[in-house]
Amino acid sequence: MSIGSTGDDDDELLKWAECDEGDWDVPEELRKHPEGGIVANFAIIVLSSRYTAASINQAVGRLIVEGSDFNIWFAIEAKKRVSSLALLQLSETSMRLLRPCWDSWKNYERAYGQQPASFPVVEAQRLMDALSAAREGFRSARDI
């Protein structure tokens, strides 16, 4: 289906484009290397931090895989099979899924920095939960 193929499509696309619910100004840190995308930039930040534990690094690695698989699927399969509106919505998947990860990471980083002698268990679990939800989000967007 092409953009503007019917009046209904045009109306829905305009509504979607004008809707600013959930807009997120992606932090500058995640836009440093635009060719890598925000998931890759997030991974670089987390993996290069002195605050990470092995389990967090592993979870970030799995996020990279799922994000990459989603990008490949989007570029090859989705463009052939879904409507223009769905493509636009899917194009924001990384941003939508990464926001809770970023917020959890910043909370974890802040908690660790405030008390470096103790591991922030609660914040670490929230970060792990956010990473897991993002991975599942990439999978469910592809209907896997």
N, C-alpha and C positions, 0 to 999 in steps of 0.2 A: 504494500500500500504506500502510495507516495503522499507527501505532505500536501494538504489542501485538496485531496481527491473528492471530498464531499464537504458541504457546509458544516455538517456536524463535526467532522474532523477539525476543520478550521476553528470552530467555536471551542472545542476541547483543548486544542493546542494553545489558543490564546488564554484561556482560563489558567491552564497550567503555567504558562510563561509569566503571567501576571501575579501568580500566587507566590508570596514570599514567606509562607509558613515554613519554619524550620531552617531558614537560611542560616548559614554558618560562614562567617568570615574565616577562611582557612588561615591559621597562624602563619606568619612569615617563615617560621622555622620549617614548616612542611612544604613551602614553595621554593626552597633554595635551589633545587635541581629539578626544574619542571619536566625534563624529559623522563625522569624516573617515576613521576607521579607521587601522590601523597602517601600511598602505602609504603613505597620504597623509602621515601624520606623519613617516615615514621620509624620504619625498621632500623634505618641507619642511626637515628637519634637514640633509640632504645638500646640497640646492640652495642653502641659505642659508649654508653653510660657506665659509670663506675658503680651505679646502684643496682644493676640487674643481677638476678639470680639465674641459674641454669634453666630452671623451669620457665621463667619468663622468656628467656632467649629462645627456647624450643617453641613456645607458643607463638612468638613473633615469626619464627621460621615457617611454621604452619600457616600463619596468616599470609605471608608472602606467596606461598604456593597457591592458596585458594584465590588470592587477589589476582595473581598471574593467570590462573586457569579461567577466572571470570573474564579478564581482559581479552584473552584469546577467543573464548566463546562469544563474547560481545562482538568482536571484530569479524568473526567468520560466520557464526550461526545466527545470532540475534538479528543482524541486519537483513537476513534473508527471510526471517520468520515472524517478526513482530511488527506491530503498527508503529507509525511515526511517534505517536504519543508515548507508547511503551518504550521506544528507544530513548526518547528524551528523559523519561523517568529513570530508566536503567543507567543512563549516563551519569547520574548522580549517586549511584550505588556506593562507590568508594568513599565519597564524602560523607554520606549518610551513615555508613557503617563505621567509619574511622572516628567520627566525632566522639562517641562514648569511650573509645580506646584512648584518644588523646586526653580527654578530661580525666580518665582514670589514671593515665600515666602521670599527668601533672600532679594529681593528688598523691600518688605513690612517691614521686620524686620529692615533693615538698615534705611529706611525712618522714622520708628517709633522711633528708637533709636536716630536719629539725632535731632528730635523735639518731645520729649515725651509729650509736652503740647498740641500738635495738632494731630488729627487723620489723618493718610495718606490716604485720600479718594481715590485718583487715584490708588495708589498701592494696596489698599484693593480690589478695583473693579477688577483690573487685576488678583489678586490672586483668587477671586471668579470666574472669567471667566475661568482661567486655571483649577480650581477644577471641574467646570461644564463640560468643554471640556474633562477632563480625565474620569469623570463618564460616559459621553456619549461614549467615546472611548471604555471603557470596555463593554458597552452595544452593541455597533455596532460590536465589534469583535465577539460577540456571535450571531449576526444577530437578535437582539431583536428590 
